[in-house]
Amino acid sequence: MKQRVERKFGEQMLAIETGMLAKQAAGSVLVTFGETVVLVACATGAPRPGIDFFPLTCDYRERVAAAGKFPGGFLKREGRPTLKETLTSRLMDRPIRPLFPEGFFDEVQVQANVLSSDRQNDPDVLAMNGASAALSISPLPFQGPLGSVRLAQVNGQFVPFPTIDQLEESDLDLVVSGSKDAILMIEGFAREMPEDRMLEALEEAHRIIRVLCEMQDELVSKAGKPKKDYVLADYSALTEHLTRDYLGELKAAKAITGKQERGQATKALRERAKAAVMPSEPGFDFKPGAAGGISDADFSHVWHALEERAVRECILDGKRPDGRDSTSLRPLHCEVDLLPRVHGSALFQRGETQSLVTITLGTGKDEQRIDGLIDEYSKKFMLDYYFPSYSVGEVRPIRGPGRRELGHGALAERSVKPVLPDPDVFPYTIRVISDILESNGSSSMASVCAATLGLMAAGVPISHPVAGISVGLVKRSEHDWMLLTDIIGDEDHYGDMDFKIAGSQNGITGIQLDLKIAGISAAIIAATLKQSREARLEILRAMLSAIRRPRSEISVWAPRLLRTRINPEKIGLLIGPGGKTIRAIQESTGASIEVEDDGTVTVASHDAEGAMAAMAQVEALTASIQIGRIYEGRVTSVKDFGAFVELVPGKDGLCHISELSDEYVSSVGDVCRVGDVLRVKVIAVDDQDRVKLSRKAAMRELAEAASGGTEPAPAE
């Protein structure tokens, strides 16, 4: 039986309904906003033998047929997920994962399929709400519901569920997920928004989230299925045994400063403990395993919990694993110009996290074309993040970038983008590559710092330098918690929060919150924003000690780009018949020329001389002839009645025999011949664009200027 709930946001209705489609799924809903429709369904299966983690899979797909389009390219069927689909899958996963009970290892899949798109309302946030609703009405032990909202800021006002057009005008793109009581996930980008204003945005988002949760509660009351009984395995005996014998040693191991040394000591202790209890000691009453003894999964689960306890107790006692206090940064090192032939390079190191960045500058031909569900566009700025396994001293299969790499790259890219120059000022296509060579916490924020250094070293005129920091949390109760600036791997893994904040001295450009607990309060968020700003300013000071400002010149190895705008009516003149004219300019100068429909002309060359020579020809060819200006032109034809003089390529005028000299001229040939260079003044341009010239007027004006000590205005 179909059930439906709805609420109005702005001018449009958000509706969630169930009971008609995908009825064999554990839970399924249809989410509609405007004319955008998303189907979300969840399914579950038995846990895999020996598994010791929660195998949750979220998958979001945008088939372009939903917008009445065919896929681009040769194949007319969608293949591997796009970047947008991958990032949205991560957005779905991150807030719902903490709301499953610890120790729940059943297979769970959540799939979202966009069925219809009005190309104005982004379906990603609809899919996030659909994931929560589908899980809430299912038998799965999901401790929801949660709501998700996108918030924009247009003309100083917050706008929930903004359209694509509104987002283009907005200086904020903020996605927030949460329960009725707390915020669970944040993903946002802004144009240097002050911390207090960002906090106001989060409070407004949480107000809307409460309404979304009420909607889902109403749907559960109408169509919810009884929750599945789930009994956690009893690990108390093994936990007590390992705690008594190894917790003290484990705390000591976790207090070792170096990551590698700390990891080796912890691993050795783990192996010793495992050998002591597996197989089960005689008389040791512990039998949750399949064979009546302690399995690898059993031991791993309990040992992980013991490691978590050891790290958290040390932190709450004021002893971070590497010996710092709660607000201190790890040692910083910043350096630029490490690589000789790239267009820019930089190294940023914070503790044992190291990012090496290279910058590449290109032309319009290097832009990345995106053919998405909603629109088609080009990207002039790209940041690619790579995380090889050697960065953490491991060996893993060498494959292409995974979800984590794509997500971290997108976060760093959008955090840096607000400070980039306008394309009209700096028309280059920019690619940043961040190679993580060492990692021990917050490599994405290290990429932001390194990218900023690299861009300044490459001569990209960014408005302000940007730095990023990650703040962690260890929470014992609502009133007993500790924030940790610049978290390391263990603090991220065993802590409750990874809160990444990037920005300039003026405000926030990127923000991302991931939690392992069921939400945090406004007080924790406010304290985090304050603490992160202090750390960010300290990092910026260290970065500016390596390079104070963007270089005034780009690398000698980078292409030279010059840009001008011509009258669109003269595009045909520049291109010439069959492209003859523009091709001749390119062949003579070695430059490439791109012409846009609005008259924008971009000249690119590997050397400045070639670019300037090509631009000079373009401007000369397309320049408007101005009455009263003196031009230096070449005689192209001599007639009985006068001489034709080429003022700019492709444009000439007639200097009548009467205008050649103040004295009587019996024959034009007495004054000039074909090929001679004459200075002439434009005295008229008729309705048919015919240009009348005067040599005698030019000679008279030049003589007066010489006697008066001034130069006449030169021709443009």
C-alpha positions as CSV (number, residue, x, y, z in Angstrom):
1,M,0.0,0.0,0.0
2,K,1.4,3.3,-1.1
3,Q,2.2,5.8,1.7
4,R,3.4,9.4,1.2
5,V,4.7,12.2,3.4
6,E,5.6,15.7,2.2
7,R,6.7,19.1,3.3
8,K,7.2,22.4,1.5
9,F,10.6,24.1,1.2
10,G,10.6,27.4,-0.5
11,E,8.4,27.2,-3.5
12,Q,8.6,23.4,-4.0
13,M,7.3,20.3,-2.3
14,L,9.6,17.6,-1.0
15,A,7.8,14.2,-1.0
16,I,8.9,10.8,0.2
17,E,6.7,7.8,-0.7
18,T,6.9,4.0,-0.4
19,G,4.8,0.9,-1.2
20,M,4.6,1.0,-5.0
21,L,8.2,0.4,-6.4
22,A,10.9,-2.1,-5.5
23,K,8.7,-3.9,-2.9
24,Q,11.0,-6.9,-2.5
25,A,13.8,-4.7,-1.2
26,A,14.3,-4.5,2.6
27,G,13.2,-0.9,2.2
28,S,12.6,1.4,-0.7
29,V,11.4,5.0,-1.2
30,L,10.7,7.5,-4.0
31,V,12.0,11.0,-3.2
32,T,10.6,13.8,-5.3
33,F,11.5,17.5,-5.3
34,G,10.2,19.7,-8.2
35,E,10.4,17.3,-11.2
36,T,13.5,15.5,-9.9
37,V,12.8,12.0,-8.8
38,V,15.2,9.5,-7.1
39,L,14.5,5.9,-6.2
40,V,16.5,4.6,-3.2
41,A,16.4,0.9,-2.1
42,C,18.3,-1.0,0.5
43,A,19.0,-4.7,0.8
44,T,20.8,-6.9,3.3
45,G,22.4,-10.3,3.5
46,A,24.1,-12.6,6.0
47,P,27.6,-11.6,7.2
48,R,30.6,-13.2,5.5
49,P,32.4,-15.8,7.6
50,G,35.3,-14.3,9.7
51,I,34.4,-10.7,8.9
52,D,35.3,-8.1,11.5
53,F,34.0,-4.8,9.9
54,F,30.6,-3.5,8.8
55,P,30.3,-4.1,5.0
56,L,28.1,-1.1,4.0
57,T,28.0,-0.2,0.3
58,C,26.3,2.9,-1.0
59,D,25.9,3.4,-4.8
60,Y,24.5,6.4,-6.5
61,R,23.9,6.6,-10.3
62,E,22.8,9.3,-12.6
63,R,21.6,7.9,-15.9
64,V,21.4,10.8,-18.3
65,A,18.1,9.5,-19.7
66,A,16.6,11.0,-16.6
67,A,17.2,14.4,-18.2
68,G,16.2,13.3,-21.7
69,K,19.8,12.9,-22.9
70,F,22.0,10.3,-24.5
71,P,25.4,9.5,-23.0
72,G,28.3,11.2,-24.8
73,G,30.9,9.2,-26.6
74,F,30.8,6.0,-28.7
75,L,29.0,3.8,-26.2
76,K,25.5,4.7,-25.5
77,R,25.4,3.0,-22.1
78,E,26.7,4.3,-18.8
79,G,29.9,2.6,-17.6
80,R,32.1,3.3,-14.6
81,P,30.8,5.8,-12.1
82,T,31.5,9.5,-12.8
83,L,33.3,11.7,-10.2
84,K,30.0,13.2,-9.3
85,E,28.4,9.8,-8.7
86,T,31.4,8.6,-6.6
87,L,31.4,11.7,-4.4
88,T,27.6,11.4,-3.9
89,S,28.0,7.8,-2.9
90,R,30.4,8.9,-0.3
91,L,28.0,11.6,0.9
92,M,25.3,8.9,1.3
93,D,27.7,6.6,3.2
94,R,29.3,8.9,5.7
95,P,26.3,10.0,7.8
96,I,24.5,6.6,7.9
97,R,27.5,4.4,8.8
98,P,27.8,5.6,12.5
99,L,24.0,4.9,13.0
100,F,24.4,1.1,12.8
101,P,25.2,-0.7,16.1
102,E,28.8,-1.6,16.8
103,G,29.5,-5.2,16.0
104,F,26.8,-5.4,13.3
105,F,28.5,-7.2,10.3
106,D,25.6,-8.0,8.0
107,E,26.0,-7.1,4.3
108,V,24.0,-3.9,3.6
109,Q,23.6,-2.2,0.2
110,V,21.9,1.1,-0.4
111,Q,21.4,2.0,-4.1
112,A,20.1,5.3,-5.4
113,N,19.0,5.7,-9.0
114,V,17.9,9.1,-10.5
115,L,14.8,8.5,-12.5
116,S,13.9,12.0,-13.5
117,S,15.8,15.3,-13.5
118,D,14.4,18.8,-14.1
119,R,18.1,20.0,-14.4
120,Q,17.5,22.6,-11.7
121,N,17.3,20.5,-8.5
122,D,20.4,18.4,-7.7
123,P,19.3,14.8,-6.9
124,D,22.3,14.2,-4.6
125,V,20.8,15.5,-1.4
126,L,17.5,13.8,-2.3
127,A,19.4,10.5,-2.5
128,M,20.9,11.1,1.0
129,N,17.4,11.6,2.5
130,G,16.1,8.6,0.6
131,A,18.9,6.4,2.0
132,S,17.9,7.3,5.6
133,A,14.2,6.9,4.8
134,A,14.7,3.5,3.2
135,L,16.8,2.2,6.1
136,S,14.4,3.6,8.6
137,I,11.3,1.7,7.3
138,S,13.4,-1.5,6.8
139,P,13.9,-4.2,9.4
140,L,17.6,-3.3,9.6
141,P,18.9,-2.0,13.0
142,F,19.4,1.5,11.7
143,Q,19.4,4.1,14.5
144,G,17.9,6.9,12.4
145,P,16.4,8.8,10.9
146,L,18.7,11.5,9.8
147,G,18.0,14.4,7.5
148,S,20.3,16.0,4.9
149,V,20.0,19.5,3.4
150,R,22.0,21.7,1.0
151,L,22.2,25.3,2.0
152,A,23.2,28.3,-0.2
153,Q,23.6,31.9,0.6
154,V,22.2,34.4,-2.0
155,N,22.2,38.1,-1.2
156,G,23.0,37.4,2.4
157,Q,20.1,35.0,2.9
158,F,20.3,31.3,3.5
159,V,18.4,29.2,0.9
160,P,17.6,25.6,1.6
161,F,17.5,23.1,-1.3
162,P,18.8,25.8,-3.8
163,T,18.4,25.4,-7.6
164,I,21.4,25.2,-9.9
165,D,20.8,28.8,-10.9
166,Q,20.8,29.9,-7.2
167,L,24.0,28.0,-6.5
168,E,25.7,29.9,-9.3
169,E,24.9,33.1,-7.5
170,S,25.7,31.7,-4.0
171,D,28.9,32.2,-2.1
172,L,28.1,29.0,-0.1
173,D,27.5,25.4,-1.0
174,L,26.9,23.5,2.3
175,V,25.6,20.0,2.7
176,V,24.7,19.0,6.3
177,S,23.3,15.7,7.7
178,G,22.1,15.2,11.2
179,S,19.6,13.7,13.5
180,K,17.0,15.7,15.5
181,D,19.5,16.2,18.3
182,A,22.9,16.6,16.6
183,I,24.9,17.1,13.4
184,L,26.5,14.0,11.9
185,M,28.2,15.1,8.7
186,I,29.3,18.4,7.0
187,E,30.6,19.0,3.5
188,G,30.8,22.6,2.4
189,F,32.6,25.2,0.4
190,A,32.5,29.0,0.7
191,R,34.2,32.2,-0.5
192,E,36.2,32.9,2.6
193,M,33.2,32.8,5.0
194,P,33.9,34.0,8.6
195,E,33.6,31.3,11.3
196,D,30.7,33.0,13.0
197,R,28.6,33.1,9.8
198,M,29.5,29.5,9.0
199,L,28.1,28.6,12.5
200,E,24.9,30.4,11.7
201,A,24.6,28.4,8.5
202,L,25.0,25.1,10.3
203,E,22.4,26.1,12.9
204,E,20.0,27.0,10.1
205,A,20.7,23.7,8.4
206,H,20.0,21.8,11.6
207,R,16.6,23.5,11.9
208,I,15.7,22.1,8.5
209,I,17.1,18.7,9.3
210,R,14.7,18.4,12.3
211,V,11.8,18.9,9.8
212,L,13.2,16.2,7.5
213,C,13.5,13.8,10.5
214,E,9.9,14.4,11.4
215,M,8.9,13.6,7.9
216,Q,10.7,10.2,8.1
217,D,9.2,9.5,11.5
218,E,5.8,10.0,10.0
219,L,6.6,7.6,7.2
220,V,7.9,5.0,9.6
221,S,4.7,5.2,11.6
222,K,2.7,4.5,8.4
223,A,4.9,2.0,6.6
224,G,7.8,0.9,8.9
225,K,8.6,-2.8,9.2
226,P,9.4,-4.4,12.6
227,K,13.1,-4.1,13.4
228,K,15.2,-7.3,13.1
229,D,16.4,-8.8,16.4
230,Y,20.1,-8.4,16.7
231,V,22.2,-9.8,19.5
232,L,25.8,-8.9,19.8
233,A,28.3,-11.6,20.6
234,D,29.4,-11.7,24.2
235,Y,33.1,-10.7,24.2
236,S,33.2,-9.9,27.9
237,A,35.4,-12.9,29.0
238,L,38.0,-12.2,26.3
239,T,37.8,-8.5,26.9
240,E,38.4,-8.9,30.6
241,H,41.3,-11.3,30.0
242,L,43.1,-9.0,27.5
243,T,42.4,-5.9,29.5
244,R,43.9,-7.4,32.7
245,D,47.0,-8.7,31.0
246,Y,47.8,-6.2,28.2
247,L,46.1,-2.8,28.7
248,G,49.1,-1.3,30.6
249,E,51.6,-2.5,28.1
250,L,49.4,-1.3,25.2
251,K,49.2,2.2,26.7
252,A,53.0,2.3,26.9
253,A,53.3,1.1,23.3
254,K,50.8,3.7,22.1
255,A,52.8,6.5,23.9
256,I,55.9,5.9,21.6
257,T,56.5,9.0,19.6
258,G,57.5,7.7,16.1
259,K,54.7,6.2,14.0
260,Q,56.8,3.3,12.7
261,E,58.2,2.5,16.1
262,R,54.7,2.8,17.7
263,G,53.2,0.5,15.1
264,Q,56.0,-2.1,15.5
265,A,55.6,-2.2,19.3
266,T,51.8,-2.4,19.1
267,K,52.1,-5.2,16.5
268,A,54.5,-7.2,18.5
269,L,52.3,-7.0,21.6
270,R,49.3,-8.0,19.6
271,E,51.0,-11.1,18.2
272,R,52.1,-12.0,21.7
273,A,48.6,-11.6,23.1
274,K,47.1,-13.6,20.2
275,A,49.5,-16.5,20.7
276,A,48.5,-16.6,24.3
277,V,44.8,-16.9,23.8
278,M,44.6,-18.8,20.5
279,P,43.7,-21.5,20.5
280,S,41.6,-21.1,23.7
281,E,43.5,-21.8,26.9
282,P,42.3,-24.9,28.8
283,G,39.4,-24.0,31.0
284,F,39.0,-20.6,29.4
285,D,35.2,-20.3,28.9
286,F,34.9,-18.3,25.6
287,K,33.0,-19.9,22.8
288,P,31.5,-17.4,20.3
289,G,33.6,-18.7,17.4
290,A,32.4,-21.2,14.8
291,A,34.6,-24.0,16.2
292,G,33.9,-23.3,19.8
293,G,37.2,-21.3,20.3
294,I,38.5,-17.9,19.6
295,S,38.5,-17.0,15.9
296,D,40.8,-14.5,14.2
297,A,37.7,-12.2,13.8
298,D,36.9,-12.5,17.5
299,F,40.4,-11.6,18.6
300,S,40.7,-8.7,16.1
301,H,37.4,-7.2,17.2
302,V,38.3,-7.3,20.9
303,W,41.9,-6.2,20.4
304,H,40.8,-3.2,18.3
305,A,38.5,-2.2,21.1
306,L,41.3,-2.5,23.5
307,E,43.6,-0.4,21.3
308,E,40.8,2.2,21.1
309,R,40.5,2.3,24.9
310,A,44.2,2.6,25.4
311,V,44.5,5.6,23.0
312,R,41.5,7.4,24.3
313,E,42.4,7.0,28.0
314,C,45.9,8.3,27.3
315,I,44.4,11.3,25.5
316,L,41.9,12.1,28.2
317,D,44.7,11.9,30.7
318,G,46.5,14.6,28.7
319,K,49.0,12.3,26.9
320,R,48.7,12.3,23.1
321,P,50.5,9.5,21.3
322,D,53.2,11.8,20.1
323,G,53.5,13.8,23.3
324,R,51.9,17.1,22.1
325,D,49.2,19.0,24.0
326,S,45.7,19.3,22.6
327,T,46.3,22.5,20.6
328,S,49.9,22.1,19.3
329,L,50.8,21.5,15.7
330,R,53.4,19.0,14.6
331,P,56.7,20.4,13.1
332,L,56.1,22.2,9.8
333,H,58.4,22.3,6.8
334,C,57.6,24.3,3.6
335,E,59.7,24.5,0.4
336,V,59.1,25.5,-3.2
337,D,60.9,25.0,-6.5
338,L,62.0,21.4,-5.8
339,L,61.6,20.2,-9.5
340,P,63.5,21.9,-12.3
341,R,61.2,21.6,-15.4
342,V,57.7,21.7,-14.1
343,H,55.8,25.0,-14.1
344,G,55.7,25.0,-10.3
345,S,56.4,22.7,-7.4
346,A,56.2,22.7,-3.6
347,L,56.6,20.4,-0.6
348,F,54.5,20.7,2.5
349,Q,55.3,18.5,5.5
350,R,53.5,18.4,8.9
351,G,54.9,15.8,11.2
352,E,54.9,12.5,9.3
353,T,52.5,13.7,6.6
354,Q,54.1,14.9,3.4
355,S,52.6,16.3,0.2
356,L,54.6,17.0,-2.9
357,V,52.7,19.2,-5.4
358,T,53.4,19.9,-9.1
359,I,51.7,22.6,-11.1
360,T,51.0,22.5,-14.8
361,L,49.7,25.5,-16.8
362,G,47.9,24.9,-20.1
363,T,45.7,26.5,-22.7
364,G,42.0,26.3,-23.3
365,K,42.5,23.0,-25.2
366,D,43.6,21.4,-21.9
367,E,40.3,22.2,-20.1
368,Q,38.4,19.1,-18.9
369,R,35.0,18.7,-20.5
370,I,32.2,17.5,-18.2
371,D,29.0,16.0,-19.7
372,G,26.8,15.5,-16.7
373,L,23.1,14.9,-15.9
374,I,22.3,18.5,-15.3
375,D,24.7,20.5,-17.5
376,E,27.8,20.4,-19.7
377,Y,30.7,22.6,-18.7
378,S,34.5,22.9,-18.8
379,K,36.9,22.8,-15.8
380,K,39.9,25.1,-15.9
381,F,41.2,24.0,-12.5
382,M,41.9,20.4,-11.5
383,L,43.5,19.0,-8.4
384,D,44.4,15.3,-8.5
385,Y,45.3,13.5,-5.3
386,Y,47.4,10.3,-5.2
387,F,47.9,8.1,-2.2
388,P,50.4,5.3,-2.9
389,S,50.7,2.5,-0.4
390,Y,54.3,3.2,0.3
391,S,53.2,6.4,2.0
392,V,52.1,4.4,5.0
393,G,54.8,1.7,4.6
394,E,52.5,-0.9,3.1
395,V,52.1,-3.0,0.0
396,R,48.7,-3.0,-1.8
397,P,47.6,-3.8,-5.3
398,I,48.5,-0.9,-7.6
399,R,45.2,0.3,-9.2
400,G,43.6,3.5,-10.3
401,P,42.3,6.1,-7.8
402,G,39.7,4.8,-5.4
403,R,36.8,6.6,-3.7
404,R,39.0,7.9,-1.0
405,E,41.5,9.5,-3.3
406,L,38.8,11.0,-5.5
407,G,37.0,12.4,-2.4
408,H,40.2,13.9,-0.9
409,G,41.2,15.4,-4.2
410,A,37.7,17.0,-4.6
411,L,37.9,18.4,-1.1
412,A,41.3,20.0,-1.7
413,E,40.3,21.3,-5.1
414,R,37.2,23.1,-4.0
415,S,39.0,24.4,-0.9
416,V,41.6,26.2,-3.1
417,K,39.3,27.2,-5.9
418,P,37.7,30.3,-4.3
419,V,41.1,32.2,-4.2
420,L,42.0,31.5,-7.9
421,P,42.1,34.5,-10.3
422,D,39.3,35.1,-12.7
423,P,40.0,33.5,-16.2
424,D,39.8,36.9,-17.8
425,V,42.8,37.9,-15.6
426,F,44.7,34.6,-15.8
427,P,43.4,32.5,-18.7
428,Y,45.5,29.4,-18.1
429,T,44.1,26.0,-17.4
430,I,45.6,24.8,-14.1
431,R,46.3,21.3,-13.0
432,V,47.6,20.5,-9.6
433,I,49.0,17.0,-8.7
434,S,49.4,16.2,-5.0
435,D,51.5,13.1,-4.3
436,I,51.2,12.0,-0.7
437,L,54.7,10.6,0.0
438,E,54.2,10.1,3.7
439,S,51.0,9.9,5.7
440,N,50.1,10.1,9.3
441,G,46.9,12.1,9.4
442,S,45.1,14.7,7.3
443,S,46.8,14.3,4.0
444,S,43.9,16.2,2.2
445,M,44.6,19.3,4.3
446,A,48.4,18.9,3.6
447,S,47.4,18.9,-0.1
448,V,45.6,22.2,0.3
449,C,48.7,23.8,1.9
450,A,51.1,22.3,-0.7
451,A,48.8,23.4,-3.6
452,T,48.8,27.0,-2.3
453,L,52.6,27.0,-2.1
454,G,52.9,25.5,-5.6
455,L,50.4,27.9,-7.2
456,M,52.3,30.9,-5.7
457,A,55.6,29.5,-6.9
458,A,54.1,29.0,-10.4
459,G,53.1,32.6,-10.6
460,V,49.3,32.1,-10.3
461,P,48.0,35.3,-8.8
462,I,45.8,33.8,-6.1
463,S,43.9,36.4,-3.9
464,H,45.0,34.9,-0.6
465,P,47.0,31.9,0.6
466,V,44.9,29.0,1.9
467,A,45.8,26.4,4.6
468,G,43.9,23.5,6.0
469,I,43.9,21.6,9.3
470,S,42.1,18.6,10.8
471,V,40.7,18.6,14.4
472,G,39.8,15.5,16.2
473,L,37.6,14.7,19.2
474,V,37.6,12.3,22.1
475,K,34.3,12.4,23.9
476,R,33.5,10.8,27.2
477,S,30.2,12.5,27.8
478,E,28.2,15.6,26.7
479,H,30.2,17.7,29.1
480,D,33.5,15.8,29.1
481,W,35.4,16.0,25.8
482,M,38.7,17.1,24.3
483,L,39.5,18.6,20.9
484,L,42.8,17.6,19.2
485,T,44.5,19.9,16.8
486,D,46.3,18.3,13.9
487,I,45.3,14.7,14.5
488,I,47.6,11.8,13.6
489,G,46.5,8.4,12.3
490,D,45.8,6.7,15.6
491,E,43.8,9.7,16.9
492,D,41.7,9.7,13.7
493,H,41.2,5.9,13.8
494,Y,40.4,5.6,17.5
495,G,38.8,9.0,18.0
496,D,35.3,10.2,17.5
497,M,35.7,12.9,14.8
498,D,37.7,14.0,11.8
499,F,36.8,17.7,11.2
500,K,38.7,19.2,8.3
501,I,38.6,23.0,7.9
502,A,40.5,25.0,5.2
503,G,40.5,28.7,4.6
504,S,42.5,31.9,4.3
505,Q,43.0,34.5,7.0
506,N,39.6,36.0,6.0
507,G,37.5,32.9,6.4
508,I,36.6,29.3,5.5
509,T,36.8,28.0,2.0
510,G,36.3,24.3,2.7
511,I,34.8,22.3,5.6
512,Q,34.2,18.5,6.0
513,L,33.1,16.6,9.1
514,D,33.1,12.9,9.5
515,L,32.0,11.2,12.8
516,K,32.1,7.7,14.3
517,I,29.5,8.7,16.9
518,A,25.9,9.6,16.6
519,G,26.4,13.4,16.3
520,I,28.0,16.4,18.0
521,S,26.6,19.5,19.6
522,A,26.7,23.1,18.5
523,A,29.1,23.8,21.4
524,I,31.7,21.3,20.0
525,I,31.3,22.7,16.5
526,A,31.8,26.3,17.7
527,A,34.9,25.3,19.7
528,T,36.3,23.4,16.7
529,L,35.9,26.4,14.4
530,K,37.7,28.6,16.9
531,Q,40.6,26.1,17.5
532,S,41.0,25.4,13.8
533,R,41.3,29.1,13.0
534,E,44.2,29.5,15.4
535,A,46.0,26.5,13.9
536,R,45.3,27.7,10.4
537,L,46.8,31.1,11.0
538,E,49.9,29.5,12.4
539,I,50.3,27.3,9.3
540,L,49.8,30.3,7.0
541,R,52.7,32.1,8.8
542,A,54.9,29.0,8.2
543,M,53.9,28.9,4.5
544,L,54.6,32.5,3.9
545,S,58.1,32.1,5.3
546,A,58.8,29.9,2.2
547,I,57.2,32.3,-0.3
548,R,55.6,35.6,0.6
549,R,53.4,36.2,-2.5
550,P,52.7,34.8,-5.9
551,R,55.6,35.3,-8.3
552,S,55.1,38.1,-10.9
553,E,56.2,35.8,-13.8
554,I,55.3,32.3,-14.7
555,S,57.9,29.7,-15.4
556,V,59.9,29.9,-18.6
557,W,58.8,26.4,-19.3
558,A,55.1,27.3,-19.2
559,P,53.2,28.4,-22.3
560,R,52.5,32.1,-22.8
561,L,48.9,33.1,-23.1
562,L,47.7,36.4,-24.2
563,R,44.0,37.4,-24.5
564,T,42.1,40.1,-26.2
565,R,38.6,40.7,-27.3
566,I,37.6,41.8,-30.8
567,N,34.4,42.9,-32.5
568,P,32.5,39.6,-33.1
569,E,31.8,40.9,-36.6
570,K,35.5,40.7,-37.4
571,I,35.9,37.0,-36.5
572,G,35.4,36.1,-40.1
573,L,38.2,38.6,-41.1
574,L,40.6,37.0,-38.6
575,I,39.8,33.5,-39.7
576,G,39.8,34.3,-43.4
577,P,38.5,32.2,-46.3
578,G,38.8,28.5,-45.3
579,G,40.9,29.6,-42.3
580,K,43.7,31.0,-44.5
581,T,44.4,34.1,-42.5
582,I,44.5,32.6,-39.0
583,R,46.5,29.7,-40.3
584,A,49.1,32.0,-41.8
585,I,49.5,33.9,-38.5
586,Q,50.0,30.6,-36.6
587,E,52.5,29.3,-39.1
588,S,54.6,32.5,-39.1
589,T,54.7,32.9,-35.3
590,G,54.5,29.3,-34.1
591,A,51.6,30.2,-31.8
592,S,48.1,28.7,-31.6
593,I,45.0,30.9,-31.7
594,E,41.6,30.2,-30.3
595,V,38.6,32.3,-31.2
596,E,35.3,32.2,-29.2
597,D,31.9,33.3,-30.4
598,D,31.9,36.4,-28.2
599,G,35.1,37.7,-29.9
600,T,37.5,36.5,-27.2
601,V,40.8,35.6,-28.8
602,T,43.4,33.6,-26.9
603,V,47.0,33.3,-28.2
604,A,49.2,30.6,-26.8
605,S,52.9,30.0,-27.5
606,H,55.8,28.2,-25.8
607,D,57.7,31.5,-25.9
608,A,56.8,35.1,-25.1
609,E,58.1,36.4,-28.5
610,G,55.9,34.1,-30.5
611,A,52.8,35.0,-28.5
612,M,53.4,38.7,-28.7
613,A,54.1,38.6,-32.5
614,A,50.8,36.6,-33.0
615,M,48.9,39.0,-30.8
616,A,50.2,42.0,-32.7
617,Q,49.0,40.6,-36.0
618,V,45.6,39.7,-34.5
619,E,45.2,43.2,-33.1
620,A,46.4,44.9,-36.3
621,L,44.1,42.8,-38.4
622,T,41.0,43.4,-36.3
623,A,41.6,46.9,-35.2
624,S,39.0,49.6,-36.0
625,I,40.3,52.4,-38.2
626,Q,40.0,55.6,-36.3
627,I,39.4,59.0,-37.9
628,G,42.1,61.5,-37.0
629,R,44.8,59.0,-36.3
630,I,48.1,58.8,-38.1
631,Y,49.1,55.4,-39.5
632,E,52.3,54.1,-41.0
633,G,51.2,52.0,-44.0
634,R,52.6,50.4,-47.1
635,V,51.6,51.4,-50.6
636,T,49.8,48.4,-52.2
637,S,48.7,50.0,-55.5
638,V,49.3,53.2,-57.5
639,K,46.6,54.7,-59.7
640,D,46.3,57.9,-61.7
641,F,44.0,59.3,-59.2
642,G,45.9,58.3,-56.0
643,A,47.6,55.6,-54.0
644,F,46.1,52.8,-51.9
645,V,47.8,52.3,-48.6
646,E,47.4,49.3,-46.3
647,L,46.9,50.6,-42.8
648,V,46.5,47.2,-41.0
649,P,46.5,43.7,-42.5
650,G,43.5,43.3,-44.8
651,K,42.4,47.0,-44.6
652,D,43.6,49.8,-46.8
653,G,42.5,53.3,-47.7
654,L,42.8,55.8,-50.6
655,C,45.1,58.7,-50.5
656,H,43.9,60.9,-53.4
657,I,46.5,62.6,-55.5
658,S,45.3,66.0,-54.1
659,E,46.1,64.7,-50.6
660,L,49.6,63.6,-51.3
661,S,51.4,67.0,-50.8
662,D,50.7,70.6,-50.2
663,E,52.5,71.2,-53.5
664,Y,51.1,70.4,-56.9
665,V,51.6,66.7,-57.9
666,S,51.4,66.0,-61.6
667,S,51.8,62.2,-61.2
668,V,51.3,59.9,-58.2
669,G,54.5,58.1,-59.2
670,D,56.5,61.2,-58.5
671,V,55.6,60.8,-54.8
672,C,55.4,57.1,-54.1
673,R,55.7,53.7,-55.5
674,V,54.3,50.2,-54.6
675,G,56.1,49.0,-51.5
676,D,56.9,52.4,-50.1
677,V,56.0,53.2,-46.5
678,L,53.9,56.4,-46.0
679,R,52.6,58.2,-43.0
680,V,49.0,59.1,-43.6
681,K,46.1,60.5,-41.6
682,V,42.6,59.1,-41.7
683,I,40.3,62.0,-42.6
684,A,37.1,60.2,-43.3
685,V,35.3,56.8,-43.3
686,D,32.2,56.7,-45.4
687,D,29.0,54.6,-45.0
688,Q,30.5,51.8,-47.1
689,D,33.5,51.6,-44.8
690,R,35.8,53.2,-47.4
691,V,38.8,55.0,-45.8
692,K,40.0,58.4,-47.1
693,L,43.6,59.3,-46.3
694,S,45.8,62.4,-46.4
695,R,49.6,62.4,-46.5
696,K,49.8,66.2,-46.5
697,A,47.6,66.4,-43.3
698,A,49.9,63.9,-41.6
699,M,53.1,65.7,-42.7
700,R,51.6,69.0,-41.5
701,E,50.6,67.6,-38.1
702,L,54.0,65.8,-37.7
703,A,55.8,69.1,-38.5
704,E,53.7,71.0,-35.9
705,A,54.3,68.4,-33.3
706,A,58.1,68.5,-33.9
707,S,58.3,72.3,-33.6
708,G,56.2,72.2,-30.4
709,G,58.2,69.4,-28.9
710,T,55.4,66.9,-28.7
711,E,54.6,63.7,-30.6
712,P,51.2,63.1,-32.2
713,A,49.1,60.3,-31.0
714,P,50.3,57.1,-32.6
715,A,48.0,54.7,-34.4
716,E,46.7,51.8,-32.3
